[in-house]
Amino acid sequence: MADERVGSRRHEIERSALVQTVVRSNDADPYDSLTERFGLDADVLASSPFVLAGSVDSICDELHRLRDDLGISHFVVREYEDFAPVVERLAG
């Protein structure tokens, strides 16, 4: 596994993700609306660091989870307009 090969340098590596879509929504399951578009189950989409959906608060929580669980600290987002309120909240 890659983590084993980097050894003590693990904390020096910056992990990033290119987020393919951001959907701000207050729906109970915001990933349901994306299943047809990506041809994947909502559970798969919800576990991916490349798709973010939900309220501003839930997206912020997800970004923190991805940082804590996967070490992703840098996100490139294609859809800035939907992501701007998330940036504002995190900077806040």
Summary of the structure (lengths in Angstrom):
residues: 92
radius of gyration: 14.2
end to end distance: 37.0
largest distance: 42.0
contacts: 219
relative contact order: 0.22
helix: 57%
strand: 21%
